[in-house]
Amino acid sequence: MDQSNLQSIDVQGHRGCRGLLPENTIPAFKRAIDLGVTTLELDLVISKDNVVIISHEPFFSHEISMDPEGNGIVQATQYRHNIFELTYDEIKTYDVGSKGNPRFPGQELMSVHKPSFYDMVTEIENYVSEKGVKKPLYNIEIKRTPKFDNQFHPTAERFASLVVEQVEKLNIVNRTFIQSFDIESLQETQKINNKIKLVYLIENKNEIKDNIEALGFIPEVYSPYFKLINNSILTYCKKKNIRLIPWTVNDEADMKHMISLQVDGIITDYPDRLMDLCHRLNIKVR
């Protein structure tokens, strides 16, 4: 069969493969590689010593975290475990894999810590080299909320600068997408290095033209919550040549629907399910 005529899709492992292994950890990213994903999707925060840390929250969430003494962190005190006030060495004393995530009961439990972005990429690059498989793309999110500047993270300018510095140091500029819900973070990133591809994450119901106008430039990727996708978004992205990659799609029926809309990629906690579906539907993974 002529492979060039097949529909193709970017399979993105959300936080590695959150449905299978502890989120945003090196084992989860390795499993995603083993499953054949195109892109590793992850979140970034900043430590007290300015290390770029892979974490969805700028604190240790009660859902998945245990403190250095092995006690489960509770919701009432989770904000006290502020990553922006901890060094990387201190961060590594917390366990984010043994407690499990109640929303993902099939997740394999293991003792594991939140890694730095540098450590993760270095290990993954070595891993794919040893296995002789294609190097992944990295879709990395700047997790910034303006009202928490200098409390849970730096300002947009400083945050973007630290992230871009690591991307450049790791020599992965051409394989990196920086994403954010925060417009200012994307604007600052573009100022620092306009060669890095940018992704505008969306969870609002505004018209796409209004969102793009507020951003001030055309991003490489428009990435809305999958249930927000409508004809207006599909038409605009096609007209402006913007890649459309929805998040976070976990049920097979929803995956099929997204594929039928010919989105450019899908972010999922279960890349195993999406890979299997692509195989059955003869969809090329790119």
Residue frames as qw, qx, qy, qz and C-alpha x, y, z in Angstrom:
[[0.000, 0.887, 0.462, 0.000, 0.00, 0.00, 0.00],
 [0.353, 0.563, -0.035, 0.746, 1.14, 3.55, -0.77],
 [0.451, -0.469, -0.517, 0.556, 1.96, 4.92, 2.69],
 [0.152, 0.004, 0.045, 0.987, 1.96, 8.50, 1.37],
 [0.349, -0.369, -0.455, -0.731, -1.83, 8.41, 0.99],
 [0.498, -0.435, -0.722, 0.204, -2.51, 7.29, 4.56],
 [0.304, -0.869, -0.061, -0.386, -3.97, 9.66, 7.10],
 [0.611, 0.130, -0.525, 0.578, -1.28, 10.44, 9.65],
 [0.464, -0.824, -0.162, -0.283, -1.34, 11.66, 13.24],
 [0.213, 0.520, -0.586, 0.583, 1.00, 12.88, 15.96],
 [0.744, -0.464, -0.478, -0.039, 0.53, 10.62, 18.99],
 [0.058, 0.615, -0.418, 0.666, 1.38, 12.58, 22.15],
 [0.611, -0.293, -0.695, 0.240, 1.84, 10.80, 25.47],
 [0.280, -0.807, -0.056, -0.517, 0.24, 13.07, 28.10],
 [0.448, -0.731, 0.445, -0.260, 2.65, 13.50, 31.01],
 [0.127, -0.363, 0.920, 0.081, 4.37, 10.44, 29.56],
 [0.474, -0.194, -0.755, -0.409, 1.53, 7.94, 29.86],
 [0.291, -0.323, 0.465, -0.772, -0.44, 8.95, 32.94],
 [0.849, -0.111, -0.078, -0.510, -2.97, 6.15, 32.59],
 [0.911, 0.135, -0.381, 0.081, -0.21, 3.55, 32.84],
 [0.685, -0.065, -0.362, 0.629, 2.64, 4.93, 34.98],
 [0.287, -0.731, -0.306, 0.539, 3.16, 7.81, 37.43],
 [0.384, 0.882, 0.231, 0.145, 2.80, 11.08, 35.55],
 [0.169, 0.937, -0.236, 0.193, 5.71, 13.25, 34.46],
 [0.652, -0.575, 0.486, 0.093, 8.33, 10.72, 35.53],
 [0.099, 0.568, -0.729, -0.370, 11.20, 9.20, 33.61],
 [0.319, 0.048, 0.946, 0.025, 9.70, 5.67, 33.67],
 [0.478, 0.636, 0.494, -0.350, 6.48, 7.06, 32.17],
 [0.324, 0.781, -0.295, -0.445, 8.37, 8.78, 29.37],
 [0.092, -0.373, 0.892, 0.236, 10.36, 5.62, 28.65],
 [0.435, 0.303, 0.836, -0.138, 7.15, 3.58, 28.47],
 [0.457, 0.756, 0.168, -0.438, 5.71, 6.12, 26.05],
 [0.155, 0.648, -0.638, -0.386, 8.79, 5.70, 23.87],
 [0.262, -0.096, 0.959, 0.048, 8.36, 1.93, 24.02],
 [0.476, 0.527, 0.639, -0.295, 4.76, 2.34, 22.86],
 [0.475, 0.292, 0.535, 0.635, 5.93, 4.32, 19.83],
 [0.056, 0.895, 0.338, -0.286, 4.63, 7.82, 20.54],
 [0.508, 0.661, 0.097, 0.544, 5.74, 10.69, 18.36],
 [0.033, 0.657, -0.178, 0.732, 5.79, 13.30, 21.09],
 [0.462, -0.321, -0.670, 0.484, 6.40, 13.41, 24.84],
 [0.187, -0.737, -0.193, -0.620, 4.01, 15.92, 26.43],
 [0.590, -0.305, -0.532, 0.525, 4.93, 17.34, 29.83],
 [0.195, -0.935, -0.195, -0.223, 4.62, 20.27, 32.25],
 [0.590, 0.236, -0.323, 0.702, 7.31, 22.52, 33.69],
 [0.394, -0.907, -0.137, -0.063, 7.75, 24.44, 36.94],
 [0.397, 0.657, -0.403, 0.498, 10.78, 26.06, 38.56],
 [0.742, -0.396, -0.438, 0.317, 12.63, 25.12, 41.76],
 [0.372, -0.900, -0.029, 0.225, 14.18, 27.39, 44.38],
 [0.483, -0.507, 0.452, 0.552, 17.59, 26.90, 42.77],
 [0.392, 0.638, -0.237, -0.618, 16.24, 27.75, 39.28],
 [0.185, -0.108, 0.938, 0.271, 16.14, 24.16, 38.04],
 [0.588, 0.091, -0.301, -0.745, 13.42, 23.46, 35.45],
 [0.299, -0.062, 0.905, -0.295, 11.35, 20.67, 37.02],
 [0.354, -0.146, -0.729, -0.567, 8.80, 18.42, 35.33],
 [0.009, 0.318, 0.798, -0.512, 5.56, 18.78, 37.29],
 [0.031, -0.617, -0.630, -0.471, 1.94, 19.66, 36.56],
 [0.357, -0.897, -0.245, -0.090, 1.52, 21.64, 39.77],
 [0.282, 0.686, -0.399, 0.539, 4.03, 24.05, 41.32],
 [0.464, -0.471, 0.566, -0.493, 3.52, 22.13, 44.57],
 [0.093, 0.106, -0.990, -0.023, 3.28, 18.48, 45.60],
 [0.598, -0.191, -0.306, -0.716, -0.31, 17.44, 44.90],
 [0.544, -0.247, 0.642, -0.480, -2.13, 15.48, 47.59],
 [0.887, 0.255, -0.038, -0.382, -3.45, 13.14, 44.90],
 [0.888, 0.353, -0.272, 0.112, -0.10, 11.55, 44.11],
 [0.322, 0.662, -0.478, 0.479, 2.57, 12.72, 46.56],
 [0.802, -0.504, -0.269, 0.176, 4.29, 11.47, 49.68],
 [0.098, -0.954, 0.254, -0.124, 6.57, 13.71, 51.75],
 [0.367, 0.599, -0.685, 0.193, 10.24, 12.92, 52.57],
 [0.344, -0.302, 0.764, -0.454, 9.13, 11.01, 55.69],
 [0.099, -0.072, -0.963, -0.239, 6.89, 8.75, 53.63],
 [0.217, 0.465, 0.658, -0.551, 3.60, 10.32, 54.73],
 [0.262, 0.563, 0.645, 0.444, 0.88, 10.96, 52.20],
 [0.052, -0.031, -0.054, 0.997, 0.40, 14.67, 51.58],
 [0.117, 0.612, 0.753, -0.211, -3.12, 15.88, 52.38],
 [0.240, 0.704, 0.430, 0.511, -5.11, 18.48, 50.49],
 [0.307, -0.928, -0.208, 0.038, -5.17, 20.96, 53.39],
 [0.468, -0.748, 0.276, 0.381, -1.38, 21.28, 53.44],
 [0.802, 0.307, 0.342, 0.380, -0.30, 20.57, 49.85],
 [0.309, 0.903, 0.029, 0.298, 0.46, 24.22, 49.06],
 [0.472, -0.821, 0.314, 0.065, 3.07, 24.25, 51.81],
 [0.746, -0.139, 0.526, 0.383, 5.09, 21.82, 49.69],
 [0.384, 0.888, 0.006, -0.252, 5.88, 24.61, 47.23],
 [0.871, 0.198, 0.172, 0.416, 8.38, 23.49, 44.57],
 [0.308, 0.818, -0.034, 0.485, 9.46, 27.12, 44.05],
 [0.374, -0.804, 0.335, -0.319, 10.70, 27.07, 47.66],
 [0.891, -0.269, 0.360, 0.067, 12.52, 23.72, 47.40],
 [0.018, 0.641, -0.668, -0.378, 15.87, 22.86, 45.83],
 [0.735, 0.270, -0.521, -0.340, 16.13, 20.04, 43.31],
 [0.291, 0.207, -0.883, 0.305, 17.88, 17.87, 45.89],
 [0.326, 0.053, 0.624, -0.708, 14.95, 18.43, 48.26],
 [0.693, 0.254, -0.138, -0.661, 12.42, 17.75, 45.50],
 [0.579, 0.275, -0.754, -0.142, 14.01, 14.35, 44.85],
 [0.009, -0.102, 0.869, -0.484, 13.19, 13.26, 48.43],
 [0.607, 0.184, 0.302, -0.712, 9.44, 13.30, 47.65],
 [0.249, 0.059, 0.942, 0.217, 7.78, 10.16, 46.24],
 [0.473, 0.327, -0.006, -0.818, 5.20, 10.74, 43.49],
 [0.525, 0.209, -0.697, -0.441, 4.64, 7.17, 42.35],
 [0.161, 0.003, -0.951, 0.262, 3.93, 4.92, 45.33],
 [0.310, 0.236, 0.520, -0.760, 0.64, 6.50, 46.40],
 [0.226, 0.372, 0.832, 0.344, -1.05, 6.16, 43.03],
 [0.209, 0.030, -0.110, -0.971, -3.60, 8.41, 41.38],
 [0.410, 0.267, 0.758, -0.432, -7.23, 7.61, 42.32],
 [0.566, 0.592, 0.019, -0.573, -8.38, 8.77, 38.88],
 [0.599, 0.506, -0.585, -0.206, -6.13, 6.20, 37.18],
 [0.794, -0.392, 0.388, -0.255, -6.59, 2.96, 39.14],
 [0.962, 0.241, 0.052, 0.119, -4.74, 0.91, 36.52],
 [0.234, 0.865, -0.391, 0.211, -1.55, 2.92, 36.98],
 [0.849, 0.005, -0.411, 0.331, 1.51, 0.87, 37.95],
 [0.436, -0.896, 0.064, -0.063, 2.87, 1.94, 41.34],
 [0.799, 0.161, -0.201, 0.543, 6.55, 2.61, 41.96],
 [0.415, -0.770, -0.082, 0.478, 8.78, 4.80, 44.07],
 [0.539, 0.399, 0.293, 0.681, 9.86, 7.67, 41.83],
 [0.194, -0.622, -0.214, 0.728, 10.57, 11.40, 42.02],
 [0.406, 0.891, 0.168, -0.115, 9.88, 14.45, 39.87],
 [0.739, -0.011, 0.216, 0.638, 12.88, 14.84, 37.53],
 [0.012, -0.657, 0.148, 0.739, 14.47, 17.95, 36.14],
 [0.696, 0.667, 0.050, -0.261, 13.78, 18.61, 32.48],
 [0.227, 0.741, -0.625, -0.097, 17.50, 18.35, 31.75],
 [0.352, -0.296, 0.879, -0.123, 17.85, 14.97, 33.46],
 [0.719, 0.340, 0.535, -0.286, 14.78, 13.56, 31.73],
 [0.623, 0.737, -0.141, -0.223, 15.76, 14.65, 28.22],
 [0.050, 0.661, -0.748, -0.033, 19.32, 13.45, 28.71],
 [0.473, -0.119, 0.858, -0.164, 18.11, 10.03, 29.82],
 [0.718, 0.503, 0.387, -0.286, 15.51, 9.75, 27.07],
 [0.455, 0.779, -0.369, -0.224, 17.98, 10.75, 24.37],
 [0.093, -0.475, 0.875, -0.020, 20.35, 8.04, 25.59],
 [0.607, 0.119, 0.724, -0.307, 17.46, 5.57, 25.81],
 [0.724, 0.613, 0.144, -0.283, 16.30, 6.04, 22.22],
 [0.275, 0.734, -0.605, -0.139, 19.91, 5.90, 21.01],
 [0.296, -0.304, 0.897, -0.123, 20.44, 2.56, 22.76],
 [0.629, 0.313, 0.658, -0.271, 17.18, 1.17, 21.36],
 [0.245, -0.042, 0.660, 0.709, 17.86, 2.50, 17.88],
 [0.162, 0.707, 0.686, 0.051, 14.47, 4.21, 17.60],
 [0.212, 0.661, 0.227, 0.683, 13.51, 7.64, 16.33],
 [0.210, -0.075, -0.432, 0.874, 14.15, 10.59, 18.63],
 [0.015, -0.706, -0.703, 0.086, 10.94, 12.03, 20.05],
 [0.019, 0.620, 0.106, 0.777, 9.49, 15.51, 19.85],
 [0.285, -0.298, -0.643, 0.645, 8.97, 17.36, 23.13],
 [0.183, -0.666, -0.371, -0.621, 5.78, 19.33, 23.83],
 [0.448, -0.189, -0.570, 0.662, 6.58, 21.21, 27.02],
 [0.188, -0.811, -0.432, -0.346, 4.19, 23.43, 28.96],
 [0.174, 0.246, -0.379, 0.875, 5.06, 26.56, 30.88],
 [0.384, -0.602, -0.700, 0.000, 2.72, 26.30, 33.90],
 [0.199, -0.002, -0.247, 0.948, 2.29, 29.94, 34.80],
 [0.144, -0.791, -0.584, -0.114, -0.64, 31.77, 36.43],
 [0.237, 0.640, -0.078, 0.726, 0.06, 35.53, 36.63],
 [0.496, -0.751, 0.028, -0.435, -1.33, 36.00, 40.14],
 [0.907, -0.398, 0.047, 0.130, 1.17, 33.45, 41.47],
 [0.572, 0.644, -0.247, 0.444, 4.27, 35.20, 40.08],
 [0.163, 0.550, -0.558, 0.600, 7.13, 35.15, 42.61],
 [0.659, -0.348, 0.416, -0.521, 5.06, 32.90, 44.91],
 [0.880, 0.015, 0.469, -0.071, 4.87, 29.59, 43.04],
 [0.751, 0.323, 0.338, 0.467, 6.92, 30.46, 39.95],
 [0.311, -0.273, 0.125, 0.902, 8.91, 33.30, 38.34],
 [0.378, 0.623, 0.057, -0.682, 7.48, 36.02, 36.12],
 [0.831, 0.501, 0.223, -0.090, 6.68, 35.12, 32.51],
 [0.397, 0.834, -0.381, 0.038, 9.92, 36.62, 31.21],
 [0.234, -0.594, 0.751, -0.167, 12.10, 34.79, 33.72],
 [0.788, 0.040, 0.576, -0.214, 10.15, 31.53, 33.40],
 [0.785, 0.614, 0.053, -0.069, 10.39, 31.52, 29.61],
 [0.213, 0.819, -0.528, 0.075, 14.09, 32.40, 29.76],
 [0.458, -0.432, 0.759, -0.166, 14.90, 29.47, 32.05],
 [0.829, 0.247, 0.480, -0.148, 12.96, 27.02, 29.88],
 [0.651, 0.750, -0.111, -0.025, 14.43, 28.22, 26.58],
 [0.068, -0.766, 0.635, -0.071, 17.92, 28.12, 28.08],
 [0.626, -0.209, 0.744, -0.102, 17.48, 24.40, 28.82],
 [0.798, 0.512, 0.300, -0.107, 16.04, 23.64, 25.38],
 [0.430, 0.842, -0.325, 0.020, 19.02, 25.32, 23.76],
 [0.279, -0.632, 0.715, -0.109, 21.51, 23.65, 26.09],
 [0.716, 0.002, 0.689, -0.110, 20.04, 20.24, 25.28],
 [0.026, 0.317, -0.659, -0.681, 20.24, 21.02, 21.53],
 [0.203, 0.375, 0.903, 0.051, 16.59, 20.10, 20.91],
 [0.200, 0.408, 0.064, -0.889, 15.25, 23.41, 19.56],
 [0.374, 0.186, -0.596, -0.686, 14.15, 21.79, 16.30],
 [0.410, -0.207, -0.880, -0.122, 12.25, 19.05, 18.17],
 [0.143, -0.325, -0.660, 0.662, 10.61, 21.20, 20.82],
 [0.183, -0.634, -0.438, -0.610, 7.20, 22.82, 21.06],
 [0.115, -0.083, -0.580, 0.802, 6.54, 25.17, 23.97],
 [0.276, -0.555, -0.645, -0.447, 2.92, 25.32, 24.99],
 [0.097, -0.150, -0.561, 0.808, 0.95, 27.37, 27.49],
 [0.024, -0.760, -0.648, -0.051, -2.51, 28.60, 28.40],
 [0.273, -0.787, -0.120, 0.540, -0.74, 31.82, 29.39],
 [0.534, 0.814, 0.146, 0.175, -0.44, 34.31, 26.53],
 [0.096, -0.941, 0.324, -0.010, 2.39, 36.28, 28.11],
 [0.683, -0.396, 0.587, 0.181, 4.55, 33.16, 28.49],
 [0.735, 0.409, 0.462, 0.281, 4.18, 32.41, 24.77],
 [0.283, 0.947, 0.024, 0.151, 4.90, 36.01, 23.82],
 [0.350, -0.822, 0.445, 0.069, 8.03, 36.08, 25.97],
 [0.777, -0.099, 0.574, 0.237, 9.22, 32.78, 24.51],
 [0.631, 0.674, 0.300, 0.242, 8.83, 34.12, 20.99],
 [0.030, 0.979, -0.190, 0.062, 10.92, 37.18, 21.90],
 [0.546, -0.626, 0.546, 0.115, 13.73, 35.02, 23.29],
 [0.245, -0.233, 0.848, 0.409, 13.93, 32.46, 20.49],
 [0.615, 0.385, 0.039, -0.687, 11.55, 32.72, 17.55],
 [0.399, 0.315, -0.807, -0.301, 12.75, 29.39, 16.13],
 [0.103, 0.064, 0.934, -0.337, 10.94, 27.43, 18.84],
 [0.306, -0.341, -0.666, -0.589, 7.48, 26.32, 17.74],
 [0.194, -0.061, 0.519, -0.830, 4.67, 27.57, 20.00],
 [0.271, -0.364, -0.865, -0.214, 1.40, 25.96, 21.03],
 [0.306, -0.261, 0.182, -0.897, -1.59, 27.91, 22.33],
 [0.153, -0.236, -0.942, 0.183, -3.47, 25.76, 24.84],
 [0.348, -0.245, -0.162, -0.890, -7.19, 26.54, 25.08],
 [0.115, -0.307, -0.912, 0.246, -9.89, 25.78, 27.63],
 [0.230, 0.401, 0.281, -0.841, -12.18, 28.76, 26.93],
 [0.470, 0.516, 0.714, 0.049, -15.18, 28.94, 24.61],
 [0.112, 0.739, -0.105, -0.656, -14.11, 32.11, 22.82],
 [0.770, 0.632, 0.042, -0.073, -14.05, 32.22, 19.04],
 [0.842, -0.068, 0.162, 0.511, -10.72, 31.03, 17.70],
 [0.405, 0.651, 0.111, 0.632, -10.16, 34.30, 15.80],
 [0.335, -0.881, 0.040, -0.332, -10.54, 36.21, 19.07],
 [0.839, -0.477, 0.159, 0.206, -8.09, 33.93, 20.87],
 [0.747, 0.222, 0.184, 0.599, -5.51, 34.28, 18.09],
 [0.138, 0.821, 0.084, 0.547, -6.00, 38.04, 18.00],
 [0.562, -0.813, 0.097, -0.121, -5.36, 38.21, 21.76],
 [0.874, -0.212, 0.189, 0.394, -2.20, 36.11, 21.33],
 [0.025, 0.880, -0.205, -0.427, -0.92, 38.51, 18.69],
 [0.155, 0.524, -0.743, -0.387, 0.60, 35.99, 16.27],
 [0.883, 0.116, -0.277, -0.360, -0.18, 32.73, 14.51],
 [0.543, -0.502, 0.667, -0.093, 1.04, 29.77, 16.62],
 [0.179, 0.289, -0.892, -0.298, 2.33, 26.55, 15.13],
 [0.290, -0.263, -0.919, -0.041, -0.37, 24.61, 16.99],
 [0.480, -0.340, 0.085, -0.804, -3.81, 25.40, 18.41],
 [0.363, 0.004, -0.917, 0.167, -4.53, 22.96, 21.22],
 [0.509, -0.342, 0.084, -0.786, -8.04, 23.07, 22.72],
 [0.472, -0.035, 0.797, -0.375, -9.82, 20.71, 25.09],
 [0.099, 0.042, 0.874, 0.474, -11.17, 18.15, 22.65],
 [0.118, 0.611, 0.773, -0.122, -14.84, 18.80, 23.41],
 [0.049, 0.736, 0.094, -0.669, -14.42, 22.43, 22.31],
 [0.197, -0.161, 0.668, 0.699, -13.55, 21.58, 18.72],
 [0.492, 0.627, 0.475, -0.373, -16.16, 22.86, 16.27],
 [0.658, 0.572, 0.368, 0.323, -16.44, 23.72, 12.59],
 [0.063, 0.993, -0.074, 0.067, -15.18, 27.25, 13.20],
 [0.499, -0.676, 0.513, 0.173, -11.94, 25.93, 14.71],
 [0.762, 0.104, 0.573, 0.281, -11.51, 23.30, 12.01],
 [0.503, 0.786, 0.273, 0.232, -12.03, 25.83, 9.21],
 [0.090, -0.975, 0.205, -0.003, -9.80, 28.52, 10.74],
 [0.611, -0.520, 0.550, 0.231, -6.90, 26.15, 11.41],
 [0.727, 0.302, 0.523, 0.325, -7.04, 24.75, 7.90],
 [0.341, 0.907, 0.165, 0.184, -7.20, 28.24, 6.36],
 [0.138, -0.933, 0.321, -0.083, -4.31, 29.58, 8.45],
 [0.748, 0.347, -0.537, 0.175, -2.27, 26.34, 8.23],
 [0.311, -0.551, 0.575, -0.519, -2.28, 25.88, 12.02],
 [0.412, 0.010, -0.911, 0.024, -1.90, 22.37, 13.37],
 [0.632, -0.420, 0.027, -0.650, -4.85, 21.29, 15.51],
 [0.489, 0.097, -0.833, 0.241, -3.99, 18.99, 18.42],
 [0.585, -0.584, -0.112, -0.551, -6.69, 18.45, 21.08],
 [0.176, 0.209, -0.830, 0.486, -6.22, 17.38, 24.70],
 [0.126, -0.390, 0.912, -0.034, -6.77, 15.04, 26.60],
 [0.768, 0.131, -0.276, -0.562, -8.52, 12.22, 24.68],
 [0.253, -0.369, 0.866, -0.223, -8.72, 8.91, 26.54],
 [0.701, 0.219, 0.601, -0.317, -11.79, 7.00, 25.31],
 [0.408, 0.017, 0.750, 0.521, -11.60, 5.09, 22.04],
 [0.278, 0.738, 0.606, 0.099, -14.89, 6.55, 20.77],
 [0.041, -0.948, -0.014, 0.316, -13.55, 10.08, 21.28],
 [0.385, -0.453, 0.588, 0.548, -10.27, 9.16, 19.64],
 [0.419, 0.347, 0.754, 0.368, -12.16, 7.86, 16.60],
 [0.160, 0.902, 0.394, -0.068, -14.17, 11.06, 16.43],
 [0.196, -0.831, 0.252, 0.455, -11.04, 13.22, 16.57],
 [0.424, -0.168, 0.723, 0.518, -9.45, 11.12, 13.83],
 [0.357, 0.608, 0.680, 0.201, -12.58, 11.53, 11.71],
 [0.044, 0.967, 0.141, -0.208, -12.18, 15.30, 12.04],
 [0.755, 0.456, -0.046, 0.469, -8.63, 14.89, 10.69],
 [0.354, -0.919, 0.171, 0.033, -6.91, 16.60, 13.58],
 [0.482, 0.699, -0.506, 0.147, -3.12, 16.71, 13.33],
 [0.334, 0.234, -0.814, 0.414, -2.46, 15.00, 16.64],
 [0.685, -0.566, -0.307, -0.339, -4.02, 13.71, 19.83],
 [0.017, 0.473, -0.675, 0.566, -2.78, 14.11, 23.40],
 [0.822, -0.289, -0.346, -0.349, -3.74, 11.12, 25.54],
 [0.488, -0.587, 0.573, -0.298, -3.07, 9.51, 28.92],
 [0.820, -0.013, 0.570, -0.046, -3.35, 6.15, 27.15],
 [0.266, 0.638, -0.531, -0.490, -1.00, 6.16, 24.15],
 [0.246, -0.087, 0.961, 0.095, -1.30, 2.37, 24.10],
 [0.453, 0.547, 0.645, -0.282, -4.99, 2.69, 23.21],
 [0.361, 0.811, -0.076, -0.454, -4.34, 5.31, 20.55],
 [0.007, -0.515, 0.782, 0.352, -1.48, 3.37, 19.00],
 [0.347, 0.144, 0.927, -0.005, -3.64, 0.25, 18.83],
 [0.443, 0.700, 0.427, -0.363, -6.49, 2.23, 17.26],
 [0.222, 0.757, -0.384, -0.480, -4.17, 3.77, 14.67],
 [0.159, -0.267, 0.918, 0.245, -2.94, 0.30, 13.77],
 [0.382, 0.375, 0.835, -0.128, -6.48, -1.03, 13.36],
 [0.378, 0.817, 0.290, -0.325, -7.62, 1.97, 11.32],
 [0.728, 0.296, 0.263, 0.560, -4.44, 2.01, 9.22],
 [0.018, -0.997, -0.011, -0.079, -3.52, 5.48, 10.47],
 [0.702, 0.349, -0.279, 0.555, 0.14, 6.40, 10.09],
 [0.525, -0.797, -0.132, 0.268, 1.84, 7.62, 13.28],
 [0.557, 0.630, -0.047, 0.539, 4.21, 10.51, 12.50]]
